[in-house]
Amino acid sequence: VEKVEEQLAGLRIARRCVPSEEPAYLLDIDTSTAAQPGSSRFVAVSCSSRSIRVYDRETLRFLREYSGHRGLLSGVRFAHACDSVVFSACSEGTVKCWDVRSATQKPVQVFSGYPSNVFISFDVSCSDLIVCAGTEKVEKDTFLVFWDARGITDCASTTKEPLGVYSESHNDDITKICFHPIEPNLVVSGSTDGLVNVFDINKDNEDDALISTCNSDSSVSSLGWSGQGYKQVYCMTHDEGFCWWDMAQLDTEEPITLLHILDVRESVCAENHGLHYLVGGLYHEKAGKLFLIGGTSTGNIHLISCGTAGLSLVGTLCGGHSATVRSFCWSPTDESLLTGGEDAQLLLWKPGAVERSLTKKASLKISSSVQKRVRVHHTSLKSRKK
């Protein structure tokens, strides 16, 4: 574990993407899994400009952009078995599926919700069979909407109707959905009602499907699975609280709560930098340990170790972002980290990396409301001769 903590603390910027001509907040990031070892992988980023940008995973070279969304985006997810298929959910009541190898702006599949649905969260099961999206509360209703995701590639541009909905288990906006990484029938949902619900969607009805309800006591901002066999669930709240539960204890006399911290900002000592917010969590399989990622409004990223005794700061990544970091994606294969923020920057961090400078300084000189607000670092690193 100590070695892993050292590695995380030793992450350095390996690449940064050339800023877009229309800078936007980078709200969510996902990477594809390589189809064959050595084949190219993709990064998809959802932006506040209502577009999805696709980059080459290694070079962060911009490849294409999908901008046909009328509403706000709530995330991007690659299919697990096909490295070129990416999904996005939108507040206009659709989940769209894109093939990043195709230059066309048309989605290969559209999953339509019911007329009043405003989607603000979604995920795809690890088997790629089911897509699930969560809605905002409309009048008294909030829904988890499910679709059959099979046959994406062989029915181009067809619209799929939902398989069904869960409507009883949350009574406010469903802010996060996360399928289990290895059990395709398990899904966890979090809401502004403070509840975190675990479902087994193989069951016939919603009552039977609801395995567990945990209360975070606050509006849920992020959640995920952790622990050996991913039997634990953790969540972060909009007021920077943290909860961690062990689902393996459901049928025992043991308490399921592993840790509950009302305000992480007060419990993690982050030296002079402070801790302003949490972004999310990452479970490090090799170390068998959960880490949290938080940061400061000036762009520093804090890596926090999570144990039943409490939280502790592992290290701080500085000099990359110049504003709040909104999204990240961890890659266990090469132990690298992608981060995106309100400074419109997409950064790739690797253990002990040395950043290659941008050749064209002019590419940084973009006048826009976002760019004027942030500091751009012009330090170029001279490559050392061997």
N, C-alpha and C positions, 0 to 999 in steps of 0.2 A: 504493500500500500504506500509506503514512504517513497518508493521509486516512482510510482504512478503520480503521486503528489508533486514530486520534483519535476517530472515530465510536463505536467500541466502548468506548473509555475514557470517552466522554461519555454513555453510557447512563444514564438516570435513571428512577426509578419513575414510571410513568404511571398505573397502577391496581394496587389489591390487592383480592382477593376478600374478601367478608365472611366471617369465620371460620365454619366449620360448627359446629353444635351438638355434634357428636361429632368433635372434632379428631383427625386421624390423620396419620401420615407420608405425604408425597406422593412416591410412588416412581418414577412414570414419567409423562411428558406427551407428548401428540401433538396437532397441530392439523390440521383438515381443510383441503383446498384449496377455495377458493370455486368453486361451480359456474358462476356468472356474475360478471363484475366488479361489485363493489358489493354482492353478496349476502352474507348473514351467514355467518360461519364459526364453527366449534365448536372447543372445547378439551376433550379427554378426559384425565382424571387417574386413574391407578390408586393406590389408597390401602392403607395397612397394615390398615385395617378391613375388607379383603376386598371393597371396593365400588369401582365406577367412577363418578366424578362428571363431569358434562358442564356446561360453561359457555359463555356467549357470548364469542367471541374478543375483541371490542372492549371490552366493558364489564365482562367477568369476572362477569357476573350468573349466578348458579347456575340451571341449567335442570332437570336431573333426575339421579337416582342409580340405578344398577343394583347391587343388593346380594345377588343370588342365587348367590353363589359359596361353595362349601363349603371350598375350599382357598385357598392363598395365590396372589395374582395375580403374573404375571411380565410385565407390560407392557401397553400399549395401542397400537393402530395403526389409523389411518383408512385406508379404501380410497382409492386414488389417483384413481379416476375418478368416485366417488360420494361427495359431501361429507357424507352423513348416515350412512354405514355405518362402524361401528367394531368392531374385533376385540379380544378379550382372551384371554390364555392363563392356565390355572389349574393348580395342582399336583394337582388331582383327575383330571387326564388328559384335559382337554378344551380346545379353543379355541372360544370362542363369538363370535357375530357379532350385533351389536345395531343397530337403526335408531333413531338419536337423535331422529327426528321422532315416534316412537311412544312413548306414555306407558306401554305395557304393560311388565311386568317380564320378559316372555318373549323369549329371543333368537330372531332370525329364522333362525338356522342354528347347529347344533352340530357341530363336527368332533371325533369321538371317537378317542382313541388306543387302544393295546392295553392289556389289563387292568393290567399292572404299570407303565405309563408315568406318571411324575411330571414334568410340564412346568415348566421353569424359565426358558425363553427361547423366543422365536418372532419371526417377521417375515412380511410379505406382499410378494410380488414386485411390481415397479413396474407390471406389466401387470394386476395383481389376479387372475392366473390360478392362482397357487400359494400355499398357506400352508405354512410349515415351522415345526416346533417341536422344541426340543432337550430331552432328558430328563436327569434325575439318573441316576447309576449305580445299578443294581439288580443285586445279585450281581456278575456280570462284564460286564453289558451296558449300553451307552449308545447311544441312537438319535437320528438326525435323522429325524423323521416328516413325510411330505409328503401334502398333500391337494389335490384339484382344487377351486378356490374359485369356479368359474363357476356362474351361475344362483342366486345368493344370494337375490335378491328374489322369484323366482317359485316357490320351494318352501319355504314358511314352516315353521319348526320341525322340519324333517327333520334326521336325523342322518347325517353323511357318514363313511364309512369311509376309512382312509388309502389313498393310491395305492401307497405302499411306504415303505421305510426305507433309510437308510444306517447300517451298524452296525460297520464295520471301522476307521473313520478316527480315532476318539477312544476313549480308554480311561478317561475319567473324566467327571464332570458337564459337560454342554454349557451353558455359562453365557451365551453370546451368539450370536445369529444376525443377519446383516445382508445383505439382498439388495442387489445393485448398483442404483444410482439410475436407470440408463438401459438396462442390459442385463438383461432379465428372466430369462435363463437362468443368471446368475452369482450365487452366494451364498457368503458367508464365514462360518465358524463358529469360535468360540473356546471353550476348555475349561479346567477346572482342571488338566488334564494339561500345560498350557503351550503346546499346539499351536494354531496358527491355520491352518485349512484353507480353500482356495478351490476351489469345485466349479463345473463346467459341467453343470447338471442335464439338458441336452438329450441327454447321452450315455446309452448303454444300460445301463451298470452302474456301480457305485460306483468300481471301480478306474480305469475310463476317465474318469469324471467328475472325479476328484481332479486338479486342475491344479497345485496348489502346496501344500506344507506348510512353514510357517515356525514357528520355535520362539521363544517369548517368554521362556523360562526361568522362568516363574512362572504362577500361576493367572490366567486372563484375566477382567477385570471389565467391559471395554467395548471395542468396536471399530467401525470404519467405513471408508468409502471416501473418497479425496481425490485431488487432482491433476487436471490437464487430461484430460478424458475419463474421469475417475475410475479411473485405472489404478494407483493406489496404495492400499495397505491400512495402517491404523494400529491399534494396540491399546494399552490400558492394563491394568495388572495389579493384583491385590488388595493388593500391597505397594507400590503407587504407582510402578511402573516404566512405561516408555513405549517402544514399538517402532514403526518406520515402514519399510515395504517398498515397492519399486517393481516391480509385476508386469510392466511393460513390458520389464524387463531379464531376464525368465525365459529367453528363447532367445538371450541374448547372453553374452559373457564377463564383462560388468560385474557387480559384486556387487549383489544386490537390496536389501541393508540400507541405508537412508538415514540412520537414526539409531536408536541403542539406548541408553537411559538406565536404569540399574538402579533409581535412586531420584530421582524428579523433585524431591522436597522438598529435596534437597541441592544441586540444580543451578540452581534458580530462586530468585533473591534477591527476596523479597517484603517488603522493608523490615521494619517492626516487626511486621507482621501475621503473618508466617510463612505457610507453605503446608502444610496438614495432609493434603490428599487431592485426588485428581483425580475429576471427575464424568464427563467425556467430551470429545469433540472436535467441532468444526464446521468444515466446509470452506466458505470464503467464495468463491463462484464469481467475483464481480466482481473481487476482488483476486487470485484464483488462489492463495489462501493458506490453510494449515491453522492453526487456533487451538485451543488446549486450554482447558477450563474447570476450574478447581480452586477450593479454598476453605479456610476455617478453621472450626473447631468453633463459633465465635461467629457464623457466618453471613456473613462477608465473602466475596465472590466474586472470584477472580483470573482475569483474561483473559491467556492466555499465547500468544505468537507462536511458531510452530514453523518452523524452517529446518534445512537439513542441517548447519549449523554449530552448532546447539544451540537452546535455548529461551530466550525472554526475556519478562519481564513487560511487558504492554501497559498494564494499569490494574487498579484494584480497585474493585468496586461495593460501597459500604458503606451502612449505615443501612436495609437492607431486611429481611433475615432475621436471626433471633436464635439460630439453631441450624444444624447441618449441612445444607447444600443437597444433595439427593439426585437431583434431576432438572432438566432444562432442555429447551427446544425453541426453535430458532432459526428465524425467519421471514425469508427473503431478500427477500420482496416489500416489506415496510416496514422491514426491518433492525431488527426488534425481537426481544426475548428474553423468554421465559417461564421462570420458575424456581419450583421447589417444594421444600419442605424438611421437616425434622423439627420445625419450629415450626408446622406445619399451614398455612403461608401459601403462597398462589399469587400471584406478582407478575408484572406486565407492565412491562418496561423498554423505553423508546424513547429515541432520541438527543435530548438536551436537553429532556426532558419535565419538566413540573411536576405533581406529584401532586395530584389532587383529593381533599380530605379526606373521610373517611367521615362522613356526616351524623349517623348515630346512634352516639354513643360507646358506648351500651349494648350495641351488637352486638359490641363487643370484650370485654365483661365476661362471659366464659363460664368457669365453673369446671369444670375437668377436670384430669386428671393431666398432660396435655400442656400445657395453657394455664398451669397453675401453675408449670411448669418454665421458661417462657420470658418474656422481657420483651416487652411490647406497647408500641409507640410511639404516644403520644397527641398528637403534635404536629400541629396542623391548620394547613394553609397558607391564609392569607387571599388570596382572589382580588384581584388588583390591578385597579383601575378603569382603563379605557383613557382 
